[in-house]
Amino acid sequence: MTHEEIKRHRVESVLKEIIPEALGSLDDERINGLTVTDVVCSKGRSDAKVYLDTSFLNEKEQAEALRQLRAVAGYIQNHCKQSEGWFKAPHFTFEFDHQLEKVSRIEDLFKQIGTRHSKDDEDKQDES
C-alpha cells in the first residue's frame, strides 16, 4: 500500500465518523437519522461518495433524502473542514447502499437451502 493510499483510507475513516455528526446536527428529521455505511474517496481526495443505509426508507423517501442531502452538502463539507482543521474537504456525492439488502437476500436463500436440506435428510432417515 502506497503512502497516498494510506492517506486516502485515513480520510475515508475520519469522514465515516464526522459525516454522521454533521447529519445529526441538522434539524431535518428526514436526514439526521441516516446511517453512513461507507465513504469512498477519489484518488486525489477531492471527491467522496458517501453510502447510506436504506433500511427505514422507501424509494420515494430515499429520493427526497438525496435531494435534501444535495442541498446541505456544503454545510457538511464545512463541518468536516472545521472539525478536522482541514484547508479543504472533498465534494460529497450521496448514494444509498443496496449491498446490505443483497446480502440479506442471499442469507435468506442460504437459510431456505439449509431447511430444505435438513428436511431431505429427515425424509431419507424416515425411509430407512
Helices and strands as residue ranges (DSSP letters): H 3-24, H 29-32, E 36-41, E 47-53, H 59-84, E 91-97, H 99-127
